């Protein structure tokens, strides 16, 4: 199942794609074909779904959500190790 997630832009490839960092720390090249407006800049947060940027995200909100997700993932991993 595909879900939309926040990703932070780490590199601009061209007008049609950027490299983003996901919640797990992996990088992906994604398409900007579904994103309205000017190309995003490095450091900007995007909502990504199935390899396409579909919206821009408020940086403060995205950072808060990503922090919560990472904290929850760490808790699950700790429980699994117990």
Secondary structure, DSSP 8 states (H G I E B T S, - for coil): ----EEEEEEEEEETTEEEEE-TTS-EEEEE-TT--SS---TT-EEEEETTEEEEEE-HHHHHHHHHHHHHHHHHHHHHHH-
